[in-house]
Amino acid sequence: MGEKFEESALGIHEKMEGLHDDYYISALIAVHDLDGVRLPERIKAGKATINGVSLTPAEKTVENGRKIAAFRAEKTIAAVKKSIAASR
């Protein structure tokens, strides 16, 4: 579900590199702390991309992270409401 949201809403198409890292989670982390994704170190090392998606500019990654968080919250709320309704 997350990949479909990335592609349709954000226009992001990750090319999975087989590592544990992905843009989706890194963008969520960046909302709270850019140091959490080691962005300055990645930039210095020339490795500021994940699965073919750049983490720069940082503002764009943070903006995408906020959109991802809102998407996840909406899906969670809908699932909880559905579960409550089914239990009645």
C-alpha positions as CSV (number, residue, x, y, z in Angstrom):
1,M,0.0,0.0,0.0
2,G,2.8,2.4,0.8
3,E,4.5,1.9,-2.6
4,K,1.3,2.7,-4.4
5,F,0.9,5.9,-2.4
6,E,4.5,6.9,-3.1
7,E,3.9,6.4,-6.8
8,S,0.4,7.8,-7.3
9,A,0.5,10.7,-4.8
10,L,4.2,11.7,-4.6
11,G,5.4,10.5,-8.1
12,I,8.2,8.5,-6.5
13,H,9.3,5.3,-8.1
14,E,11.8,3.4,-6.0
15,K,14.1,0.9,-7.6
16,M,14.7,-1.5,-4.7
17,E,18.4,-2.1,-4.2
18,G,18.0,-5.0,-1.8
19,L,19.1,-3.1,1.3
20,H,17.1,-2.5,4.4
21,D,16.9,1.2,3.6
22,D,14.0,2.8,1.7
23,Y,12.8,6.3,0.9
24,Y,9.4,5.8,2.5
25,I,10.8,5.2,6.0
26,S,13.6,7.6,5.7
27,A,11.2,10.4,4.7
28,L,9.2,9.6,7.9
29,I,12.3,9.8,10.0
30,A,13.4,13.1,8.3
31,V,10.2,14.8,9.5
32,H,11.5,14.5,13.1
33,D,15.2,14.7,12.6
34,L,17.4,14.9,9.5
35,D,20.3,13.6,11.5
36,G,18.2,10.5,12.0
37,V,18.8,9.6,8.3
38,R,22.4,10.9,8.5
39,L,21.7,13.4,5.7
40,P,24.8,15.6,6.2
41,E,27.0,12.5,6.2
42,R,25.2,11.0,3.1
43,I,25.6,14.3,1.2
44,K,29.3,14.4,2.1
45,A,29.8,10.8,1.0
46,G,27.8,11.4,-2.2
47,K,25.2,8.8,-1.1
48,A,22.1,11.0,-0.6
49,T,19.9,8.7,-2.6
50,I,17.9,5.6,-1.6
51,N,16.7,3.2,-4.2
52,G,17.3,5.8,-6.9
53,V,15.4,8.5,-5.0
54,S,17.2,11.6,-3.8
55,L,16.9,12.7,-0.2
56,T,17.7,16.3,-1.3
57,P,16.5,18.8,-1.2
58,A,15.8,18.0,2.5
59,E,12.7,20.2,2.5
60,K,11.1,18.0,-0.2
61,T,11.9,14.8,1.7
62,V,10.4,16.3,4.9
63,E,7.3,17.4,3.0
64,N,6.9,13.9,1.5
65,G,7.4,12.4,5.0
66,R,4.5,14.5,6.3
67,K,2.3,13.4,3.4
68,I,3.3,9.8,4.1
69,A,2.5,10.2,7.8
70,A,-0.9,11.7,7.0
71,F,-1.7,8.8,4.6
72,R,-0.8,6.2,7.2
73,A,-2.8,8.0,9.9
74,E,-5.9,8.1,7.6
75,K,-5.6,4.4,6.7
76,T,-5.2,3.5,10.4
77,I,-8.2,5.6,11.5
78,A,-10.3,4.0,8.7
79,A,-9.2,0.5,9.8
80,V,-10.0,1.3,13.5
81,K,-13.5,2.7,12.6
82,K,-14.2,-0.4,10.4
83,S,-13.2,-2.7,13.2
84,I,-15.3,-0.9,15.8
85,A,-18.3,-0.9,13.4
86,A,-17.9,-4.7,12.8
87,S,-17.8,-5.4,16.6
88,R,-21.2,-3.8,17.2
